[in-house]
Amino acid sequence: MADDVVKTSKFLSLVLRHKPEEIGLILDANGWADVDELIRLVNQHGRKLDRLLLERVVADNDKKRFAFSDDGTRIRASQGHSVEVDLALPPSEPLELLYHGTASRFVESIRAEGLHSASRQHVHLSLDIVTATKVGQRHGKAVILTVRAKEMRSAGHLFYLSANGVWLTEQVPVEFIDFPI
């Protein structure tokens, strides 16, 4: 990705997931922002953004962090919010196993308490070990935890599939986590 696309993507992650107030942006209850208002506010705060660059950011982001509404007038982050939003995702049936990448320094805490969303709204789970490894490596030496998702769902826990393929759940109790030896 070009440098301007990467910088814009990082800034959009900030304002669409964590701090919309940084530029005076208001997200609706489902996390959507008006595209024209977003462009106007970003430009007012000293950054350059136009529709073409915004479309490149959405299309080129390898993690598909952002999505346009069907009519293209609104945009939101696909998941990862620390601000309160309701993504209005229907509960979904997960695969038997999902994966969570974390840094080795967090493993003992997870062994004691399970996985919690921390400052985010949901725990993020991956379909495959490769993706979970990339996630875990962002914070140190990666450790991959296996979540027995089908079993957890049978016990009454809900799962949601975000627009970009990330599985979300409120928490993962330790009894559903397999730790590497």
Secondary structure as the mmCIF struct_conf table of DSSP 4:
data_model
#
loop_
_struct_conf.conf_type_id
_struct_conf.id
_struct_conf.beg_label_comp_id
_struct_conf.beg_label_asym_id
_struct_conf.beg_label_seq_id
_struct_conf.end_label_comp_id
_struct_conf.end_label_asym_id
_struct_conf.end_label_seq_id
HELX_RH_AL_P HELX_RH_AL_P1 ASP A 3 SER A 13
HELX_RH_PI_P HELX_RH_PI_P1 LEU A 14 HIS A 18
HELX_RH_3T_P HELX_RH_3T_P1 PRO A 20 GLU A 22
TURN_TY1_P TURN_TY1_P1 ILE A 23 GLY A 24
TURN_TY1_P TURN_TY1_P2 ALA A 29 ASN A 30
BEND BEND1 GLY A 31 GLY A 31
STRN STRN1 ALA A 33 ASP A 34
HELX_RH_AL_P HELX_RH_AL_P2 VAL A 35 GLN A 44
TURN_TY1_P TURN_TY1_P3 HIS A 45 GLY A 46
HELX_RH_AL_P HELX_RH_AL_P3 ARG A 51 ASP A 60
TURN_TY1_P TURN_TY1_P4 ASP A 62 LYS A 63
STRN STRN2 PHE A 66 PHE A 68
TURN_TY1_P TURN_TY1_P5 ASP A 70 ASP A 71
BEND BEND2 GLY A 72 THR A 73
STRN STRN3 ARG A 74 ALA A 77
BEND BEND3 SER A 78 GLN A 79
BEND BEND4 SER A 82 VAL A 83
HELX_LH_PP_P HELX_LH_PP_P1 LEU A 89 PRO A 90
STRN STRN4 PRO A 91 PRO A 91
HELX_LH_PP_P HELX_LH_PP_P2 GLU A 93 LEU A 95
BEND BEND5 GLU A 96 GLU A 96
STRN STRN5 LEU A 98 ALA A 103
HELX_RH_3T_P HELX_RH_3T_P2 SER A 104 PHE A 106
HELX_RH_AL_P HELX_RH_AL_P4 VAL A 107 GLU A 113
STRN STRN6 LEU A 115 HIS A 116
TURN_TY1_P TURN_TY1_P6 ALA A 118 SER A 119
BEND BEND6 ARG A 120 HIS A 122
STRN STRN7 VAL A 123 LEU A 125
STRN STRN8 SER A 126 SER A 126
BEND BEND7 LEU A 127 ASP A 128
HELX_RH_AL_P HELX_RH_AL_P5 ILE A 129 GLN A 137
TURN_TY1_P TURN_TY1_P7 ARG A 138 HIS A 139
BEND BEND8 GLY A 140 LYS A 141
STRN STRN9 ALA A 142 VAL A 147
HELX_RH_AL_P HELX_RH_AL_P6 ALA A 149 SER A 154
TURN_TY1_P TURN_TY1_P8 ALA A 155 GLY A 156
STRN STRN10 TYR A 160 LEU A 161
TURN_TY1_P TURN_TY1_P9 ALA A 163 ASN A 164
BEND BEND9 GLY A 165 GLY A 165
STRN STRN11 TRP A 167 THR A 169
BEND BEND10 GLU A 170 GLU A 170
STRN STRN12 GLN A 171 VAL A 172
HELX_RH_3T_P HELX_RH_3T_P3 VAL A 174 PHE A 176
STRN STRN13 ILE A 177 ASP A 178
HELX_LH_PP_P HELX_LH_PP_P3 PHE A 179 PRO A 180
#
